[in-house]
Amino acid sequence: MKDDQPDDFEKTLGEISASIKKPNILICGATGAGKSSVVNYVFGVALARIGHGIPVTQGITKYQQENTGVVLFDTEGYEVGTEKISQYKANVERWINELRDAAAKPSKENQTDPILSHQIHEVWYCISGGNKRVTDMDVDVIQMLRAKKLPVAVVLTQIDNLDAEELEAMEAAIRNHCQVEFFRTSATDDPAVKAALQDYLQWEELIGWAIDHLDESLREGFISALKGNLDAKKKLINHKIIPLYTSAAAGVALTPIPFSDAALLVPIQIKMSLHIMKTYGLDQKLRNLSSLVGSVVVSESGRLLAQTLSANLFKLIPGVGTAIGTTVNTAVASSFTAAMGYAISEICFRCATAVFEEGKEIEWADYFNGENIAKLMTEWFKVGRHG
């Protein structure tokens, strides 16, 4: 492998990051409502750890990391009974209006997609169970946000502070006065409390709501930013990311290319592999992993294509038929790239499960090697192409 390839892989990862549209999520709630804990639980990073943030207007701070697929806007909390409570709603409403005005008058710095970048795509309004009540301010702000036609969900935090009767009363207040969907959460680390709350917590439902209320073009950024949620990431990869690169591969082979020129597909397969790895969050786990994945694709792609042709596996794909001779056409290129994508995704899924969910230390080369890729590609051709 050339000495400059690791830098090339980093450059490619940067290009992938730049291409992903990031949803803007507004996090609202009173002081102590657990906003940072919610962000940490869902995205794996607390607001305080993202950095100092960028104040965008009075009482609102923007948090954004280059490698994170969402942009978070945090509203400065308020305490009941202080003068800040009277300013809170006005500040939020004024800022949303300013965003919409900016979208209507795009600046030179924002000509590419002004509507998406100057828009709040959804609001998570946090209400703490520790306060044991829904305040008039909560209701007023939520109704104002709804009037702005923004998707709003209430995140009922710290429900471990509530008994069953108190929880029912807060839910009734949200249902009757806020008239938005709400989700019960707790970020407690106590195993006994977690077990007791197992049937009440709705983290997955909150994430499902968030995905459903985003435009299709913004879901990749959100899903890739999630902490865990590997099944959602695998679904995104199978249904959006891999097809993107299979189409690119078919375009390369639109005029059938000799097998000797099949290396033209390698850059597409490398970028696809790095995109898959990034979606699972593995690019941040080990910097050198991108070089390992890239080197495996470089060294194995031609051999695996030859093996696939000689094994006549393409005849298993409806509408493709038998690969003839040594020519790579659109059907061969797209099917081979899809099989490669499936193999890389499955390997990344197994690595991410071991590292993030099971806390294991693994040898990356035990997963990313030609033998495993060949086995999984064969599986895709035989049984897994509709998975």
HELIX and SHEET records of a PDB file:
HELIX    1   1 GLN A    5  SER A   19  1                                  15    
HELIX    2   2 LYS A   35  PHE A   43  1                                   9    
HELIX    3   3 LEU A   47  ILE A   50  1                                   4    
HELIX    4   4 LYS A   84  ALA A  104  1                                  21    
HELIX    5   5 LYS A  108  ASN A  110  5                                   3    
HELIX    6   6 PRO A  114  SER A  117  1                                   4    
HELIX    7   7 GLY A  129  ASN A  131  5                                   3    
HELIX    8   8 ASP A  136  ALA A  147  1                                  12    
HELIX    9   9 ILE A  159  ASN A  161  5                                   3    
HELIX   10  10 ALA A  164  ALA A  173  1                                  10    
HELIX   11  11 ILE A  174  CYS A  178  3                                   5    
HELIX   12  12 PRO A  191  LEU A  197  1                                   7    
HELIX   13  13 TRP A  203  ASP A  212  1                                  10    
HELIX   14  14 GLU A  216  ALA A  225  1                                  10    
HELIX   15  15 LEU A  230  LEU A  236  1                                   7    
HELIX   16  16 ILE A  237  ILE A  241  3                                   5    
HELIX   17  17 ILE A  242  VAL A  252  1                                  11    
HELIX   18  18 PHE A  259  LEU A  265  5                                   7    
HELIX   19  19 VAL A  266  THR A  279  1                                  14    
HELIX   20  20 LEU A  282  GLN A  284  5                                   3    
HELIX   21  21 LEU A  289  SER A  310  1                                  22    
HELIX   22  22 LEU A  313  LEU A  316  5                                   4    
HELIX   23  23 THR A  330  ALA A  352  1                                  23    
HELIX   24  24 THR A  353  GLU A  357  3                                   5    
HELIX   25  25 TRP A  364  TYR A  367  1                                   4    
HELIX   26  26 GLY A  370  GLU A  379  1                                  10    
HELIX   27  27 TRP A  380  GLY A  384  3                                   5    
SHEET    1   A 7 ILE A  54  THR A  57  0                                        
SHEET    2   A 7 ILE A  60  TYR A  63 -1                                        
SHEET    3   A 7 VAL A  71  THR A  75 -1                                        
SHEET    4   A 7 ASN A  24  GLY A  29  1                                        
SHEET    5   A 7 GLU A 122  SER A 128  1                                        
SHEET    6   A 7 VAL A 152  THR A 157  1                                        
SHEET    7   A 7 GLU A 181  ARG A 184  1                                        
SHEET    1   B 2 ILE A 257  PRO A 258  0                                        
SHEET    2   B 2 THR A 327  VAL A 328 -1                                        
END                                                                             
